[in-house]
Amino acid sequence: MMTSHGFVSMAIANIAQTLRNQSAVASFGKEKKMEICGKEIKDECSHCGNILECELFRQGHGIKQERENVAKMIECQMKHRERREFEC
């Protein structure tokens, strides 16, 4: 059985590989810094496994477009955080 730490490490490795393929920068060290298209991502979105497919993420953070739907993005982040905290 895989531990939650092992799962998170695997998910981070998969995200980092996908980001490299999309010419985005991901740096995971002691600081756990994530940067996509020149924007540092350090909010709840950085914990989401669907970050690269999420249109709401791109709109809310203004990835290659003007920022929009920020309130919807924050609402989504709050739901994700509640689920993440409930699972622990």
N, CA, C and O atoms as a DFTB+ gen file, in Angstrom:
352 C
 N C O
     1  1       0.844      -1.181       0.000
     2  2       0.000       0.000       0.000
     3  2       0.887       1.242       0.000
     4  3       1.856       1.319       0.755
     5  1       0.557       2.199      -0.838
     6  2       1.350       3.417      -0.957
     7  2       0.944       4.404       0.136
     8  3      -0.243       4.617       0.386
     9  1       1.935       4.996       0.775
    10  2       1.652       6.006       1.799
    11  2       1.257       7.310       1.128
    12  3       1.496       7.504      -0.064
    13  1       0.649       8.205       1.905
    14  2       0.254       9.500       1.337
    15  2       1.490      10.286       0.903
    16  3       1.442      11.016      -0.087
    17  1       2.598      10.142       1.639
    18  2       3.844      10.829       1.252
    19  2       4.356      10.306      -0.088
    20  3       4.809      11.076      -0.935
    21  1       4.280       8.992      -0.268
    22  2       4.711       8.395      -1.530
    23  2       3.841       8.839      -2.685
    24  3       4.335       9.106      -3.780
    25  1       2.535       8.918      -2.439
    26  2       1.606       9.362      -3.478
    27  2       1.889      10.810      -3.865
    28  3       1.926      11.141      -5.050
    29  1       2.090      11.672      -2.868
    30  2       2.365      13.086      -3.138
    31  2       3.673      13.226      -3.909
    32  3       3.747      14.004      -4.860
    33  1       4.698      12.487      -3.512
    34  2       5.977      12.544      -4.219
    35  2       5.824      12.123      -5.675
    36  3       6.411      12.730      -6.571
    37  1       5.035      11.084      -5.906
    38  2       4.799      10.610      -7.270
    39  2       4.017      11.653      -8.066
    40  3       4.318      11.903      -9.233
    41  1       3.009      12.264      -7.429
    42  2       2.217      13.290      -8.114
    43  2       3.081      14.491      -8.473
    44  3       2.959      15.036      -9.570
    45  1       3.949      14.906      -7.564
    46  2       4.836      16.040      -7.826
    47  2       5.781      15.718      -8.976
    48  3       6.029      16.566      -9.833
    49  1       6.303      14.506      -8.998
    50  2       7.195      14.109     -10.093
    51  2       6.454      14.131     -11.424
    52  3       7.009      14.570     -12.431
    53  1       5.204      13.661     -11.442
    54  2       4.414      13.674     -12.674
    55  2       4.121      15.094     -13.127
    56  3       4.210      15.395     -14.318
    57  1       3.774      15.969     -12.195
    58  2       3.515      17.373     -12.525
    59  2       4.783      18.027     -13.067
    60  3       4.737      18.735     -14.073
    61  1       5.907      17.792     -12.405
    62  2       7.169      18.382     -12.849
    63  2       7.521      17.936     -14.264
    64  3       7.969      18.746     -15.077
    65  1       7.320      16.646     -14.566
    66  2       7.605      16.147     -15.910
    67  2       6.703      16.802     -16.938
    68  3       7.166      17.196     -18.008
    69  1       5.433      16.924     -16.629
    70  2       4.491      17.559     -17.553
    71  2       4.846      19.023     -17.754
    72  3       4.771      19.528     -18.875
    73  1       5.229      19.710     -16.690
    74  2       5.626      21.116     -16.805
    75  2       6.863      21.265     -17.691
    76  3       6.945      22.189     -18.500
    77  1       7.812      20.362     -17.535
    78  2       9.004      20.408     -18.396
    79  2       8.608      20.246     -19.860
    80  3       9.153      20.915     -20.737
    81  1       7.660      19.356     -20.113
    82  2       7.195      19.139     -21.480
    83  2       6.478      20.358     -22.037
    84  3       6.454      20.555     -23.252
    85  1       5.884      21.191     -21.161
    86  2       5.160      22.379     -21.594
    87  2       6.017      23.642     -21.464
    88  3       5.491      24.753     -21.531
    89  1       7.302      23.485     -21.284
    90  2       8.247      24.597     -21.152
    91  2       7.905      25.510     -19.971
    92  3       8.143      26.716     -20.030
    93  1       7.363      24.951     -18.927
    94  2       7.115      25.696     -17.701
    95  2       8.192      25.296     -16.697
    96  3       8.857      24.274     -16.865
    97  1       8.357      26.086     -15.680
    98  2       9.385      25.833     -14.690
    99  2       8.743      25.325     -13.415
   100  3       7.776      25.902     -12.918
   101  1       9.286      24.245     -12.895
   102  2       8.832      23.740     -11.596
   103  2      10.057      23.468     -10.755
   104  3      10.973      22.765     -11.182
   105  1      10.070      24.013      -9.583
   106  2      11.172      23.794      -8.671
   107  2      10.592      23.326      -7.348
   108  3       9.876      24.072      -6.680
   109  1      10.894      22.109      -6.974
   110  2      10.401      21.571      -5.723
   111  2      11.605      21.254      -4.848
   112  3      12.361      20.325      -5.131
   113  1      11.771      22.012      -3.813
   114  2      12.858      21.786      -2.867
   115  2      12.323      22.009      -1.481
   116  3      11.169      21.692      -1.194
   117  1      13.158      22.555      -0.615
   118  2      12.697      22.855       0.737
   119  2      11.580      23.884       0.712
   120  3      10.680      23.843       1.551
   121  1      11.628      24.807      -0.245
   122  2      10.627      25.860      -0.336
   123  2       9.349      25.394      -1.022
   124  3       8.305      26.024      -0.853
   125  1       9.399      24.322      -1.781
   126  2       8.258      23.846      -2.568
   127  2       7.695      24.969      -3.427
   128  3       6.548      25.383      -3.260
   129  1       8.507      25.443      -4.331
   130  2       8.138      26.547      -5.213
   131  2       7.701      25.993      -6.563
   132  3       8.351      25.109      -7.121
   133  1       6.603      26.515      -7.078
   134  2       6.131      26.126      -8.397
   135  2       5.958      27.403      -9.210
   136  3       5.339      28.365      -8.758
   137  1       6.512      27.394     -10.406
   138  2       6.393      28.552     -11.288
   139  2       5.922      28.075     -12.650
   140  3       6.501      27.166     -13.244
   141  1       4.857      28.706     -13.136
   142  2       4.309      28.349     -14.445
   143  2       4.206      29.623     -15.265
   144  3       3.554      30.586     -14.863
   145  1       4.853      29.616     -16.410
   146  2       4.851      30.767     -17.318
   147  2       5.230      32.060     -16.597
   148  3       4.622      33.106     -16.824
   149  1       6.222      31.982     -15.741
   150  2       6.720      33.164     -15.054
   151  2       5.904      33.591     -13.844
   152  3       6.200      34.625     -13.245
   153  1       4.889      32.827     -13.471
   154  2       4.052      33.169     -12.313
   155  2       4.260      32.121     -11.228
   156  3       4.083      30.925     -11.457
   157  1       4.640      32.591     -10.040
   158  2       4.830      31.675      -8.925
   159  2       3.470      31.247      -8.373
   160  3       2.620      32.086      -8.075
   161  1       3.278      29.949      -8.242
   162  2       2.029      29.389      -7.749
   163  2       2.303      28.802      -6.368
   164  3       3.012      27.803      -6.239
   165  1       1.743      29.423      -5.348
   166  2       1.974      28.924      -3.991
   167  2       0.681      28.883      -3.184
   168  3       0.714      28.859      -1.953
   169  1      -0.447      28.876      -3.868
   170  2      -1.728      28.780      -3.185
   171  2      -2.244      27.341      -3.257
   172  3      -1.483      26.426      -3.572
   173  1      -3.508      27.139      -2.973
   174  2      -4.103      25.799      -2.941
   175  2      -3.999      25.089      -4.293
   176  3      -3.976      23.859      -4.339
   177  1      -3.936      25.840      -5.383
   178  2      -3.808      25.219      -6.716
   179  2      -2.564      24.347      -6.813
   180  3      -2.549      23.372      -7.565
   181  1      -1.525      24.686      -6.064
   182  2      -0.287      23.908      -6.138
   183  2      -0.460      22.502      -5.570
   184  3       0.404      21.650      -5.778
   185  1      -1.546      22.244      -4.863
   186  2      -1.817      20.921      -4.298
   187  2      -2.743      20.088      -5.176
   188  3      -2.996      18.921      -4.875
   189  1      -3.245      20.667      -6.245
   190  2      -4.247      20.000      -7.078
   191  2      -3.582      19.148      -8.154
   192  3      -2.659      19.594      -8.835
   193  1      -4.056      17.942      -8.293
   194  2      -3.525      17.043      -9.312
   195  2      -3.979      17.365     -10.726
   196  3      -3.438      16.821     -11.688
   197  1      -4.975      18.249     -10.865
   198  2      -5.499      18.603     -12.189
   199  2      -5.056      19.992     -12.630
   200  3      -5.652      20.571     -13.538
   201  1      -4.040      20.523     -12.011
   202  2      -3.625      21.909     -12.257
   203  2      -3.325      22.181     -13.729
   204  3      -3.609      23.270     -14.228
   205  1      -2.763      21.213     -14.417
   206  2      -2.349      21.462     -15.799
   207  2      -3.510      21.394     -16.790
   208  3      -3.412      21.931     -17.893
   209  1      -4.599      20.744     -16.411
   210  2      -5.759      20.653     -17.284
   211  2      -6.848      21.648     -16.904
   212  3      -7.853      21.757     -17.606
   213  1      -6.665      22.370     -15.811
   214  2      -7.723      23.206     -15.245
   215  2      -7.779      24.591     -15.904
   216  3      -6.868      25.404     -15.753
   217  1      -8.853      24.832     -16.624
   218  2      -9.030      26.135     -17.272
   219  2      -9.247      27.227     -16.228
   220  3      -8.788      28.356     -16.406
   221  1      -9.936      26.900     -15.153
   222  2     -10.168      27.869     -14.079
   223  2      -8.843      28.304     -13.445
   224  3      -8.690      29.469     -13.078
   225  1      -7.897      27.392     -13.314
   226  2      -6.556      27.731     -12.820
   227  2      -5.891      28.737     -13.751
   228  3      -5.370      29.756     -13.298
   229  1      -5.909      28.454     -15.055
   230  2      -5.265      29.356     -16.022
   231  2      -5.930      30.727     -16.038
   232  3      -5.251      31.751     -16.117
   233  1      -7.248      30.744     -15.963
   234  2      -7.966      32.026     -15.965
   235  2      -7.697      32.804     -14.684
   236  3      -7.380      33.993     -14.737
   237  1      -7.820      32.154     -13.550
   238  2      -7.668      32.817     -12.258
   239  2      -6.274      33.338     -11.999
   240  3      -6.108      34.385     -11.373
   241  1      -5.265      32.619     -12.473
   242  2      -3.883      33.046     -12.278
   243  2      -3.368      33.895     -13.443
   244  3      -2.272      34.449     -13.365
   245  1      -4.136      33.998     -14.502
   246  2      -3.716      34.789     -15.653
   247  2      -2.568      34.157     -16.414
   248  3      -1.631      34.847     -16.814
   249  1      -2.633      32.842     -16.617
   250  2      -1.591      32.125     -17.359
   251  2      -1.854      32.305     -18.850
   252  3      -2.820      31.765     -19.390
   253  1      -0.998      33.061     -19.500
   254  2      -1.086      33.365     -20.934
   255  2      -2.406      34.044     -21.313
   256  3      -2.884      33.884     -22.436
   257  1      -2.993      34.796     -20.388
   258  2      -4.241      35.523     -20.634
   259  2      -4.462      36.503     -19.484
   260  3      -3.772      36.442     -18.466
   261  1      -5.411      37.393     -19.649
   262  2      -5.778      38.308     -18.568
   263  2      -6.469      37.512     -17.465
   264  3      -7.155      36.527     -17.740
   265  1      -6.286      37.940     -16.217
   266  2      -6.945      37.262     -15.099
   267  2      -8.454      37.474     -15.159
   268  3      -8.934      38.582     -15.397
   269  1      -9.180      36.399     -14.940
   270  2     -10.637      36.461     -14.854
   271  2     -11.104      35.275     -14.015
   272  3     -10.335      34.347     -13.762
   273  1     -12.346      35.306     -13.590
   274  2     -12.937      34.232     -12.784
   275  2     -12.145      33.946     -11.506
   276  3     -12.073      32.803     -11.055
   277  1     -11.556      34.988     -10.934
   278  2     -10.754      34.818      -9.728
   279  2     -11.620      34.318      -8.569
   280  3     -11.200      33.437      -7.820
   281  1     -12.819      34.873      -8.418
   282  2     -13.705      34.448      -7.333
   283  2     -14.070      32.968      -7.462
   284  3     -14.117      32.252      -6.461
   285  1     -14.328      32.511      -8.683
   286  2     -14.649      31.093      -8.907
   287  2     -13.446      30.218      -8.581
   288  3     -13.593      29.135      -8.014
   289  1     -12.246      30.694      -8.944
   290  2     -11.034      29.939      -8.646
   291  2     -10.859      29.805      -7.133
   292  3     -10.528      28.725      -6.643
   293  1     -11.078      30.887      -6.395
   294  2     -10.928      30.851      -4.940
   295  2     -11.967      29.921      -4.312
   296  3     -11.666      29.202      -3.360
   297  1     -13.173      29.937      -4.841
   298  2     -14.210      29.026      -4.361
   299  2     -13.786      27.572      -4.575
   300  3     -13.973      26.732      -3.695
   301  1     -13.227      27.286      -5.721
   302  2     -12.731      25.942      -6.029
   303  2     -11.592      25.570      -5.075
   304  3     -11.535      24.441      -4.586
   305  1     -10.692      26.510      -4.812
   306  2      -9.583      26.260      -3.896
   307  2     -10.091      25.925      -2.494
   308  3      -9.556      25.041      -1.826
   309  1     -11.117      26.632      -2.063
   310  2     -11.669      26.378      -0.727
   311  2     -12.251      24.971      -0.636
   312  3     -12.084      24.292       0.377
   313  1     -12.935      24.532      -1.695
   314  2     -13.486      23.174      -1.725
   315  2     -12.364      22.140      -1.697
   316  3     -12.449      21.142      -0.981
   317  1     -11.313      22.386      -2.479
   318  2     -10.166      21.473      -2.510
   319  2      -9.517      21.383      -1.137
   320  3      -9.185      20.293      -0.671
   321  1      -9.338      22.530      -0.492
   322  2      -8.686      22.547       0.815
   323  2      -9.509      21.779       1.844
   324  3      -8.959      21.021       2.643
   325  1     -10.824      21.973       1.825
   326  2     -11.697      21.245       2.750
   327  2     -11.573      19.739       2.534
   328  3     -11.470      18.978       3.496
   329  1     -11.584      19.309       1.268
   330  2     -11.450      17.880       0.973
   331  2     -10.095      17.355       1.411
   332  3      -9.999      16.262       1.969
   333  1      -9.047      18.131       1.160
   334  2      -7.691      17.721       1.521
   335  2      -7.551      17.598       3.041
   336  3      -6.948      16.643       3.531
   337  1      -8.099      18.552       3.782
   338  2      -8.025      18.504       5.236
   339  2      -8.883      17.392       5.810
   340  3      -8.525      16.791       6.823
   341  1     -10.002      17.114       5.179
   342  2     -10.891      16.047       5.630
   343  2     -10.238      14.676       5.455
   344  3     -10.429      13.787       6.285
   345  1      -9.468      14.502       4.378
   346  2      -8.825      13.227       4.091
   347  2      -7.699      12.908       5.070
   348  3      -7.388      11.739       5.297
   349  1      -7.092      13.932       5.645
   350  2      -5.949      13.716       6.558
   351  2      -6.343      13.248       7.900
   352  3      -5.484      13.031       8.755
